[in-house]
Amino acid sequence: VGTLNNAAFNLQDLRIGANRAGHLTYDSDMGLIKVYDAALRGDELDALLQEGGGLPVETPQLDILVLGSAHSFSERPEVVFKDKETTVIHEKPFNPAGIASQLESILAQDPMIEEAVNVDFEDIYTSEMIDVIYSLGQRNDYLAHCYSLAQYFFWPDGKEERLANLRGEGSHGWDYIVLSFDPYILANFPGMVAEGVKLIQQEVAKSSSPAQIVLLAQWPEDSSPFDVEYFNEVVYRVGNSAGVAVVPAGKAWDSLSPQDAAASHPTPDGEYLAAASIYSRIFDRNAGSSGYSYDDTIADHAFSTVQANATVDQYTGEFDVINPFLMKQVSKRVVFYNQTGSSTEIGIKEALERLDDVMGISFSILGYIGDEGTRRWDFNYGRAGDLWEDAKDYQVDPSRFDRSYGFPMHYYGMTSAPTTMQYGIDKIYIETILGLSYDDGTDLGTAYNMIRPGTRELNIPEDVRGVPIRLMWLKMAQAFPGFHPLRNDSHMSYDLDN
């Protein structure tokens, strides 16, 4: 519908013509065009549309994607050789599958929503057996696992389709993407939560019609040593930093009475409460207004909690909870370091010394005399890896080092490393003839050793920190495609050293 010719008809005429294959009307279709010198009545327009077969009609649909893990980082395989995780405090996974189902039920029977409704849950957990060269002439099968949103983003299998789906280029164009988190990672590695959200947000923003991202501030299960306030603070800090909406579902659950009990986490009432909270946060309505009735009292409580927290500051000051990735603010212009490694650590040493030209900071291996009259260093650094060359690892000794930094050792092989290292953010097990054995050679594996009982790092909150070098390389390779993690078969690239 439009004007045929501005000059001849002075924008007063109606043109109806063929629009084949989504293009403008072809010259060959001009014979099909009917021109009228007056506006058409509604019945005349209907008749013409019927004559032409009608207009193509797309059924409008509300599409919501819920992402989360049905498994926890703190889970262990049933058959493990030399089980190094027996003393780990387990965090039960927060499975959002039931939340997605409840949300779809609420939306599908909401009289205010005319569109068809689709709510999909995607379990980000997966695992893959990979063939790894972990030192010269040494290779083995490793079972890699994915629990975090960051590892989900970079997991190489099906990556193109997965990221296209986030952009709404798959079977659905998402209106909202709801993110939930593995409780163990949320509790112990909050920085990795922020990294995952940012990666997904940046990918979604590439869409021609990007979804709105919503973060679920969930709650820990009853036996967890962490509380709702801590989970809520972490998620709100991440959400506010990224500029995305947060659902205070944890606060709603914490103040709900009575609470049901179940082996699952969340419980059935918790699933509905979280879904009702998401609904209230997105649509500013009470889920009890839906024709779907689960528990109107819970719906009322979710709505009132969301409203009450809409303008409330959820935290104050800087985040200072001790964790393996917490930054240290140092104002010294001369920094003393120590390392006991070999070629890998020396490569980093040379990079540290080059910072003098870039940042005006001098790095020295000499050390300084502390208050006790003994020689000290600002930090020690080194590789992490319990399976080989353990003597070259970073050292934890508060009597000598103010801080210690550990990083996962790179895999070997110029051909294989760019693939195998993509699996190296979350958690891996090495396969032996006696079964699986936990290996700390990942970003979170190194950090995991720094906090779990029974390791050499027994006294957190000492200054012991992890360097997520796998994630750093993956983000560099994303910005500069083709960026290789190695400079030869057995050494990190100079850029990674830097």
Secondary structure as the mmCIF struct_conf table of DSSP 4:
data_model
#
loop_
_struct_conf.conf_type_id
_struct_conf.id
_struct_conf.beg_label_comp_id
_struct_conf.beg_label_asym_id
_struct_conf.beg_label_seq_id
_struct_conf.end_label_comp_id
_struct_conf.end_label_asym_id
_struct_conf.end_label_seq_id
STRN STRN1 GLY A 2 GLY A 2
BEND BEND1 LEU A 4 LEU A 4
HELX_RH_AL_P HELX_RH_AL_P1 ASN A 6 PHE A 9
TURN_TY1_P TURN_TY1_P1 ASN A 10 LEU A 11
STRN STRN2 LEU A 14 ILE A 16
HELX_RH_3T_P HELX_RH_3T_P1 ARG A 20 GLY A 22
BEND BEND2 HIS A 23 HIS A 23
HELX_LH_PP_P HELX_LH_PP_P1 LEU A 24 TYR A 26
HELX_RH_3T_P HELX_RH_3T_P2 ASP A 27 LEU A 32
STRN STRN3 LYS A 34 TYR A 36
BEND BEND3 ASP A 37 ALA A 38
HELX_LH_PP_P HELX_LH_PP_P2 ALA A 39 ARG A 41
HELX_RH_AL_P HELX_RH_AL_P2 GLY A 42 GLU A 51
TURN_TY1_P TURN_TY1_P2 GLY A 52 GLY A 53
HELX_LH_PP_P HELX_LH_PP_P3 GLU A 58 PRO A 60
STRN STRN4 GLN A 61 GLY A 68
BEND BEND4 ALA A 70 HIS A 71
TURN_TY1_P TURN_TY1_P3 PHE A 73 SER A 74
BEND BEND5 GLU A 78 VAL A 79
STRN STRN5 VAL A 80 VAL A 80
BEND BEND6 PHE A 81 LYS A 82
BEND BEND7 LYS A 84 LYS A 84
TURN_TY1_P TURN_TY1_P4 THR A 86 THR A 87
HELX_RH_AL_P HELX_RH_AL_P3 ALA A 97 ALA A 108
TURN_TY1_P TURN_TY1_P5 GLN A 109 GLN A 109
TURN_TY1_P TURN_TY1_P6 PRO A 111 MET A 112
BEND BEND8 GLU A 115 GLU A 115
STRN STRN6 ALA A 116 ASP A 123
STRN STRN7 THR A 126 SER A 135
TURN_TY1_P TURN_TY1_P7 LEU A 136 GLY A 137
STRN STRN8 GLN A 138 CYS A 146
BEND BEND9 SER A 148 SER A 148
HELX_RH_AL_P HELX_RH_AL_P4 LEU A 149 PHE A 154
BEND BEND10 PRO A 156 PRO A 156
TURN_TY1_P TURN_TY1_P8 ASP A 157 GLY A 158
HELX_RH_AL_P HELX_RH_AL_P5 LYS A 159 LEU A 166
TURN_TY1_P TURN_TY1_P9 ARG A 167 GLY A 168
BEND BEND11 GLY A 170 SER A 171
BEND BEND12 ASP A 175 ASP A 175
STRN STRN9 TYR A 176 LEU A 179
HELX_RH_AL_P HELX_RH_AL_P6 PRO A 183 ASN A 188
HELX_RH_AL_P HELX_RH_AL_P7 PRO A 190 VAL A 204
TURN_TY1_P TURN_TY1_P10 ALA A 205 LYS A 206
BEND BEND13 SER A 207 SER A 209
HELX_LH_PP_P HELX_LH_PP_P4 PRO A 210 ALA A 211
STRN STRN10 GLN A 212 LEU A 216
TURN_TY1_P TURN_TY1_P11 ASP A 222 SER A 223
BEND BEND14 PRO A 225 PHE A 226
HELX_RH_AL_P HELX_RH_AL_P8 VAL A 228 ALA A 242
TURN_TY1_P TURN_TY1_P12 GLY A 243 GLY A 243
STRN STRN11 ALA A 245 VAL A 247
HELX_RH_AL_P HELX_RH_AL_P9 ALA A 249 ASP A 254
TURN_TY1_P TURN_TY1_P13 SER A 255 SER A 255
BEND BEND15 SER A 257 PRO A 258
BEND BEND16 ALA A 263 PRO A 266
HELX_RH_AL_P HELX_RH_AL_P10 PRO A 268 PHE A 283
BEND BEND17 ASP A 284 ARG A 285
HELX_RH_3T_P HELX_RH_3T_P3 ALA A 287 SER A 289
BEND BEND18 SER A 290 GLY A 291
BEND BEND19 TYR A 294 TYR A 294
HELX_RH_AL_P HELX_RH_AL_P11 ASP A 296 ALA A 308
TURN_TY1_P TURN_TY1_P14 ASN A 309 THR A 311
BEND BEND20 GLY A 317 GLY A 317
TURN_TY1_P TURN_TY1_P15 PRO A 324 PHE A 325
BEND BEND21 ARG A 333 ARG A 333
STRN STRN12 VAL A 334 GLN A 339
HELX_RH_AL_P HELX_RH_AL_P12 SER A 343 MET A 359
BEND BEND22 GLY A 360 GLY A 360
STRN STRN13 SER A 362 SER A 364
BEND BEND23 ILE A 365 LEU A 366
STRN STRN14 TYR A 368 ILE A 369
TURN_TY1_P TURN_TY1_P16 ASP A 371 GLU A 372
BEND BEND24 GLY A 373 THR A 374
STRN STRN15 ARG A 375 ARG A 376
STRN STRN16 TRP A 377 TRP A 377
BEND BEND25 ASP A 378 ASP A 378
STRN STRN17 PHE A 379 ALA A 384
BEND BEND26 ASP A 386 TRP A 388
HELX_RH_3T_P HELX_RH_3T_P4 ASP A 390 LYS A 392
STRN STRN18 ASP A 393 ASP A 393
TURN_TY1_P TURN_TY1_P17 PRO A 398 ARG A 400
STRN STRN19 PHE A 401 PHE A 401
BEND BEND27 ASP A 402 ASP A 402
STRN STRN20 SER A 404 PRO A 408
HELX_LH_PP_P HELX_LH_PP_P5 MET A 409 TYR A 412
TURN_TY1_P TURN_TY1_P18 MET A 414 SER A 416
HELX_RH_AL_P HELX_RH_AL_P13 ALA A 417 THR A 420
HELX_RH_3T_P HELX_RH_3T_P5 MET A 421 TYR A 423
BEND BEND28 ILE A 425 ASP A 426
STRN STRN21 LYS A 427 THR A 432
TURN_TY1_P TURN_TY1_P19 ILE A 433 LEU A 434
STRN STRN22 GLY A 435 ASP A 439
BEND BEND29 THR A 442 THR A 442
HELX_RH_AL_P HELX_RH_AL_P14 ASP A 443 ILE A 451
BEND BEND30 ARG A 452 ARG A 452
TURN_TY1_P TURN_TY1_P20 PRO A 453 GLY A 454
BEND BEND31 THR A 455 ARG A 456
TURN_TY1_P TURN_TY1_P21 LEU A 458 PRO A 461
BEND BEND32 GLU A 462 ASP A 463
STRN STRN23 VAL A 464 GLY A 466
HELX_RH_AL_P HELX_RH_AL_P15 ILE A 469 ALA A 479
BEND BEND33 PHE A 480 PHE A 480
TURN_TY1_P TURN_TY1_P22 PRO A 481 GLY A 482
BEND BEND34 PRO A 485 PRO A 485
STRN STRN24 LEU A 486 ASN A 488
TURN_TY1_P TURN_TY1_P23 ASP A 489 SER A 490
STRN STRN25 HIS A 491 MET A 492
HELX_RH_AL_P HELX_RH_AL_P16 TYR A 494 ASP A 497
#
